[in-house]
Amino acid sequence: MATGIPGKTKEKDNLKTNPKQSFRLEYEEKASIEEIFNTPPAELHRVFSIDKQPKNQLIYGENLRVIRALLDNPDIAGKLGLIYIDPPYATGLGFETRKQTHAYHDFLDGADYLEFIRQRLILLREVLADRGSIYLHLDEKMAFPVKVLMDEIFGAKNFRNWITRKKCNPKNYTRKQYGNISDYILFYTKSDDYVWNQPFEAICVTLSRFPLIRSSSCPPPLSVS
């Protein structure tokens, strides 16, 4: 097995430093950047407010126009530190709530779906702070072409991680194929200088020889009567 060594290449430009995108997705009715920014902003009206901390906003409306409206808000535009989106997966299905009432339709597919996502990502990039991060949650059907779109919008050099999330219950395991056991989260930043909080999982230390040594995250010992 060979190991790549950083700084050993003789090329001035490599995959990490080349700012140019060598390829892009092309499809019919791919809107220009100008057209997207000319999207009419939503007219937002406050229905009620709660005078408690932390302050936040819950907005009901067509999200493309809502995001465009946020760009006109100096308290929000370019200041969001974290964006997480979990859009439809292009399943071709209609979804209902647990009470069997309509939730949403997931009928967009192909180029229509990609352009739906692309327009929103372009506006979300402008809402994001320079040190901010964005996470996009998809499955195997659209994660791969959407990554190419995100490379176009955020820059391939700002791609940080392809995160695989293991599902609790595999699907389609009765078909003549492997079970659908995972979906994916694409992690991008707006720049090289981004906020990063290293995730750690607390280690519970319990040693039979040293029963008094135990981390604060450990559950209390079981007592058997």
ZINOR-V430908 format. One record per residue. N is the residue number from 1. OMEGA is omega in whole degrees, 0 to 359 (999 if undefined). NEAR is the number of other ideal C-beta (glycine too) atoms within 8 Angstrom. Layout:
# ZINOR-V430908
N:OMEGA:NEAR + N:OMEGA:NEAR
This chain:
# ZINOR-V430908
1:180:2 + 2:181:3 + 3:177:4 + 4:182:4 + 5:179:5 + 6:176:4 + 7:182:4 + 8:184:4 + 9:178:5 + 10:180:2 + 11:178:5 + 12:180:2 + 13:174:5 + 14:184:7 + 15:184:5 + 16:189:5 + 17:183:7 + 18:183:9 + 19:184:5 + 20:176:4 + 21:188:8 + 22:179:4 + 23:180:4 + 24:177:6 + 25:175:9 + 26:177:4 + 27:182:9 + 28:177:4 + 29:173:6 + 30:187:9 + 31:176:7 + 32:178:5 + 33:181:6 + 34:179:6 + 35:182:8 + 36:180:11 + 37:176:9 + 38:176:6 + 39:179:11 + 40:179:6 + 41:176:9 + 42:174:10 + 43:186:5 + 44:179:8 + 45:179:4 + 46:180:5 + 47:175:3 + 48:178:4 + 49:179:4 + 50:183:4 + 51:178:3 + 52:177:3 + 53:359:3 + 54:177:3 + 55:179:3 + 56:179:4 + 57:172:3 + 58:188:4 + 59:176:6 + 60:179:3 + 61:177:8 + 62:196:6 + 63:178:7 + 64:180:10 + 65:177:12 + 66:179:12 + 67:178:12 + 68:178:14 + 69:179:12 + 70:179:10 + 71:178:11 + 72:180:7 + 73:183:8 + 74:178:4 + 75:184:4 + 76:185:8 + 77:179:10 + 78:185:8 + 79:180:8 + 80:182:10 + 81:185:8 + 82:174:8 + 83:173:11 + 84:179:7 + 85:181:10 + 86:186:4 + 87:172:9 + 88:187:7 + 89:183:10 + 90:182:11 + 91:186:7 + 92:185:6 + 93:169:5 + 94:185:8 + 95:179:7 + 96:176:8 + 97:177:7 + 98:177:3 + 99:177:5 + 100:171:5 + 101:184:6 + 102:176:6 + 103:177:6 + 104:175:7 + 105:178:5 + 106:188:12 + 107:180:6 + 108:181:8 + 109:174:7 + 110:183:7 + 111:179:9 + 112:180:8 + 113:182:11 + 114:180:14 + 115:174:12 + 116:180:9 + 117:185:12 + 118:183:11 + 119:180:12 + 120:178:13 + 121:179:14 + 122:179:12 + 123:180:15 + 124:178:12 + 125:181:11 + 126:176:9 + 127:185:14 + 128:176:13 + 129:180:9 + 130:180:8 + 131:185:10 + 132:180:14 + 133:177:14 + 134:178:17 + 135:181:12 + 136:187:12 + 137:180:11 + 138:174:13 + 139:188:9 + 140:184:7 + 141:185:8 + 142:183:12 + 143:185:12 + 144:175:7 + 145:179:9 + 146:176:13 + 147:177:11 + 148:177:11 + 149:181:13 + 150:173:13 + 151:178:11 + 152:189:8 + 153:185:10 + 154:184:12 + 155:181:9 + 156:181:7 + 157:179:9 + 158:171:11 + 159:184:13 + 160:184:7 + 161:166:7 + 162:186:8 + 163:178:9 + 164:179:7 + 165:180:9 + 166:181:5 + 167:178:10 + 168:183:2 + 169:177:4 + 170:179:8 + 171:176:7 + 172:182:8 + 173:179:7 + 174:179:3 + 175:179:5 + 176:179:2 + 177:178:5 + 178:181:5 + 179:177:8 + 180:190:10 + 181:185:7 + 182:165:8 + 183:197:12 + 184:177:13 + 185:179:12 + 186:183:15 + 187:178:12 + 188:172:12 + 189:180:13 + 190:181:14 + 191:176:8 + 192:182:6 + 193:185:5 + 194:178:10 + 195:178:7 + 196:176:4 + 197:184:4 + 198:179:4 + 199:177:4 + 200:173:4 + 201:182:4 + 202:179:6 + 203:179:6 + 204:183:9 + 205:175:8 + 206:182:8 + 207:182:7 + 208:181:5 + 209:182:4 + 210:187:6 + 211:181:8 + 212:180:4 + 213:181:6 + 214:180:9 + 215:182:8 + 216:181:4 + 217:183:6 + 218:174:9 + 219:179:4 + 220:181:4 + 221:179:5 + 222:176:4 + 223:180:4 + 224:181:3 + 225:999:2
